[in-house]
């Protein structure tokens, strides 16, 4: 069951999409919503104890409680393996 904060996040995301479309910004994608602590630990290690760029600043993310999402802008070909998605 969704709590009030989750409902607000969802509504704000709808507003963001609407305003972006109105401004002519297209190709907006949600790349990650819920994230387990294990996944957060894995991302936190990136750029610190394993190779790659740092992509998060915390071990205590709002993703765990479904109060955050990652958003990307760009053609899907540059974000995902489109062949694998099909």
C-alpha positions, -999 to 999 in steps of 0.1 A, spaced: 0 0 0 13 34 -9 18 60 18 11 98 14 47 105 6 48 79 -22 17 94 -37 33 129 -36 64 116 -53 43 101 -80 22 133 -85 54 154 -86 68 130 -113 37 135 -134 41 173 -131 77 170 -141 69 150 -172 41 174 -182 63 205 -178 92 188 -196 69 179 -225 55 214 -226 90 228 -227 98 205 -257 120 181 -237 114 146 -249 130 112 -243 127 113 -206 131 79 -189 128 66 -154 158 44 -150 154 32 -114 128 35 -87 129 10 -58 164 0 -48 173 -26 -22 200 -19 3 222 -44 -15 218 -25 -47 225 8 -30 257 -7 -14 268 -19 -49 262 16 -64 279 33 -35 310 12 -40 313 23 -76 341 48 -79 352 40 -44 362 4 -39 353 -8 -74 359 8 -108 337 34 -123 324 69 -117 308 78 -84 270 77 -90 256 81 -55 266 100 -24 249 80 3 243 45 16 209 56 30 189 63 -2 152 73 -4 150 47 -32 147 20 -4 113 35 6 102 43 -29 106 80 -24 131 86 -51 137 78 -88 165 83 -112 156 101 -144 176 103 -177 171 123 -208 183 110 -241 174 86 -269 170 51 -257 197 39 -280 222 57 -258 207 46 -225 198 10 -230 206 -20 -252 175 -16 -274 180 -50 -290 179 -67 -256 147 -47 -247 129 -60 -278 
